[in-house]
């Protein structure tokens, strides 16, 4: 979150999380005690929840995402993604409903396969007295160099305001702008040696000669996917990304392998992984937030938490337009 984009004088009343490492990071960032965590959402009794102006919920996407098995999020299915209905239950049980609720999920939730269930979800919110506004927003349109399209649903109690989603921001921010100047050698996959054939460069993994990376130099200069890892069988992991373009969507699993960068510094080209700090920057977090989280969590968990998060810049714009309307 940019320093000039901070919502002032807010107070956290509670949160619900079962991942012990995510709990540690959240409390470290916000400097709050773990007692604010109410644990498993299924075990929360809405009658005892304190009042809040704003609820933000990002229920699991595994059963909606193309990367998962797409089992759906119907309440009777009892999938991880169906936990979103627990938010509906709590809104029914709570003594005083929040003025605003923000839901976030993968854009696939709007597809034909899930449209009927999504409409039922929205109807339940409307039956509770909420007006509904929804749209798909991409992080790259809000000063974050990551192609991350997410569905956002804004629920406003008693139609108290007419809501408009934030306009896209025209910026030239690319992946190279968030990268660290110094990177630990452990993140590098290659040395600087390569074989050049016409407009392509071939690099070998610095530890294994049988792993070869192929770079198209025209595509590297233009940004985006510019090469392939010929050793990897999974399509998403084969792609190599130019620092002159955008990062792909960060995921909760295997982020370091799914975003391999082609980097050039002072005429020296190498291929490497993103560091955990760079992943957090790609989610809009300040370095201070990352440092607090890294003091209580391992790199594996920091990668996972970045992929699970909502992009701070997008969430800020959504929240700001509600709170200061």
N, C-alpha and C positions, 0 to 999 in steps of 0.2 A: 504494500500500500504506500503510495507517495506521501511524503510528509505533509503536503498541503491538502491531503484527502483523508482526513481523520475525523470521524464523527465524535464530537466532544460530549463529555458528561454522560456517557452511557454506563449502565450497570448490568452485569451478568447475574441473572437470578438462578439459573440452573442450566445444565446440559445433560444429554443422554448419550453415553458411549460405553461399549464393552471391551474395546481394544485397550489393553493396559498401557501400551506405549503411546497411543494417540492421546490417552488421558494425561499422561505425563507431559507430553509436548504442549497440549492445550493449556494446562495449568501453569507451565513454565512461561509460556508466551504472555498470558494474561495476568500472571502473578496472583493466582487464586488457589485456594485449597481444594483438594480432591473431593471434599464434602459437597461441593456444588454439583458433582456428577451424580445423577440419579440412577445410573446403571442401565440395565436392559429395559428398553422402552415398553416391552410387554408387561413388565412388573410395576409400572408407574400407575398410580391412581390419580386421575385428573382432578378429583375433588380437592386434593391437597396441594395442587400446584400454585405457587405464588403468581400474582398478575404480572404480565409482561406486555409491553406495547407491540413487540415484534418477535415472532417465532421464525426461525430459519431451519428448514429440514431438507436434507439431501439423502433420501432413502437409497439403499443399495441398488446398483444398476446391473448386477451380474446376470439377472434373469430377463433383462430387457436388451442389454447390449449385444451387438453382433458378435463380439468376442466371447460371449457366454453361450449357453445352450438355449436361450430365449424361451424359458419355461413360462414367462409371463408374470404378472403381478396381481392376478385376481385374488381377492381376500381368501377364498376357499382353498387356493393352491398352497398356501403357507410357505411360499418361497421367501428368499431373503428380500426380494424386491417388494413383496406384498407387505412389508413392514410399514410402507407409506400409509396404509389404512389405520395403523396405530395412531398416527397423527390425527386422523379423522375422529377416532374414538376419544382421544384426549380433548379435542375441541368440543365434543359432545358433553364430556364430563366436567370440564373446568367451570368454576363458578363465574368468572369473568373472562370472556373470550378476548384474545389479543386483537388489536385494531388491524394488524397486518400479519400475513403469513407469506413466506417465500419458500417455494418448493423448487428443487433442482434435480435434473436427471439427464441421461443421455438423450440425444435428439431422436433416437430410434423409437422412443415412447410415443411419438406422433404418427408412426407408420400404421398402415392398414391393419397389421396384425394386432396392435394394441389400442387402436382408436376407440373401440367400444368400451374397453375397461377405463381408459383415460376419461372418456365422457361421463362414465358413472362416477368416477372420482371427483370430477368437476361439479357434477350435479349434487353430490353430497355436500360439497362446500357451499354451493348456492343455497341448499336447503337450510344450512346453518346461518344464513344471512350475509354471505360474502358475495361480492362482485368479483368476477374472474377476468384476469388479463394474462395472456400467455404468448410466448414468442421463443424463437431459437436465436441465441446470441453466440458469437464466436469471440474468443479471447483476442484474436488478432485485430479486432475492430475497436479494442479498448486499451491500446498501448502495451499489449503483451505479445511478443513474437512467437505465438503458439497457435496452431490450427486446432482449436478445441471448441467444437460446436456443442452447446448444451441447451436443453429445454428449461425454461424458467416459467413458473406459474406464480402470479401475484394474486393473493386473495385479500380483498379490502372489505372490512366489516361495515355493514349498513350503507354502502355506497358513499362513504364520507368524502371521497375525492375521485376525480376522473384521472386515471393514470395513463401516462404515455411512457413507453420504454425509451431508455436513453439513446440518443442519436449516435451513430458510428463516428469515431474519431479518426480523422485522416492524419496518419503519422507514418514516418519512414523507419520506425523501429524494426530492426531485424535481429536475428538470433545472435549475431556477433556483438550486439550492444549490451547483452547481459552476461557475456562470458568473462571469466576471470583472466587476468593477465598472466598469472602464474598458476599452473596446474600441476599437481603431484604426478610424477611419472607413472604411477600405478593406473591412471586413467587412460593412458595412451596404449593403443592397440598395435601401432606400427612405429618403426623408425622413419627417418626421412628419405630412405633409399627407395627408388622406384624404377620401373622399366617403362619407357615411353614408346608407344606405338601409335603413329598418326596423332589423333587428338585425345588419346586415352593414356592414363597412367595406371600401372599395376603395382600395388604394394603387397608385401607379404607381412603376415602377423609377426610381431617381433619375437614371439616364442615358438611359433609353429609355421614351418614352410608350406604346409599343405593348405593353409588358410590364405586365400588371395582376395584382395579388394580391388575392384575395377572402377576407376573414376573417369567420367566424361567431362573434360575441362570446359567445354561450352556450357554445359548444364551447371557446373560448379560456379561459374561467373554469373549466371542468371539466377541462381538461388533455387531452393527446392530439392527434390530428390536428384542426386547427381551421380550416383553410382550404386554398386551392389556388392554385397558380401557373398561370394560364390560358394561359401562353405555352409551357409545357413539354409535350412529347408523351409523355415516359416517365412511367409511372404513379408510380414510386418518387420521381421528382424533382418531381412536381406537389404533393406534400403539404407543408403548412406545420404546424409543431408548436408547441404552446403550451409556454411555460416552466413551466407549472403541472403538467405531466405528465412523461412519459419521452421520452428520445431514441430514435429508431429504431436498428436495428443499424448500427453503423459498418462501412463496407466499405473494402477496400484501394484501390478506384478511385472517384473522384468523390465522396468523402465530403462535401466542402464544399457540393456542389450537392444532395446527397441528404438533407441535414438543415438545412432552413431554419427558423429560429426566429421566432416572433412574441413580441416582448419589450416589456414596458411598465415604464418607470422614471419615478417621480414624475409619473404621469399622461400621460407621452409614450410613444406606441406606435410601434415601427418593426420592420422585418423585416430579419434579417441571417443570415449564415452563422456556424457555429461557428468559433472560432479553432483552430489546431493544439493549443495548450495545453489548451483545453477538451476537445478530443478525447482527449488523453492522460489527463486527469482522468476522463473517461468510461470509460477502460480501467483505472482504479485506480492510475495512476502518481502519485507525488509530483511536485510542481513542480520539485524539485531534479533529478529524473531527466530531466524534459523539458528543463530548461536545459542539462544536459550533452549531451543528444542534439541540441538545436538549435544548439549551438556547432559541430557537425560536419556538419549536414545542412540541406537546404533545406526550406521549408514544404511543398512538394509531397511530398517523401519523408517528412516527419513525419506528414502526413495518411495516407499509405499504410501506414506502420508502425503507426499506431494501429489501422487497420482490420484489419491482419494479426495483431495481438497476441491473446494470451489474457488475459481480464480478471484483473488481479492479485489482486483480492479473492477470486475463485473459486479460482484456482490456489493461493492461500495456504491457504485452508480445506482443500482437498484434500491438499496437502502436509503441513500441520501435523498432520492427523489420522493420517497415515501415520508421520511421523517421531517424534511424541511419543506414539504409541499405547502 
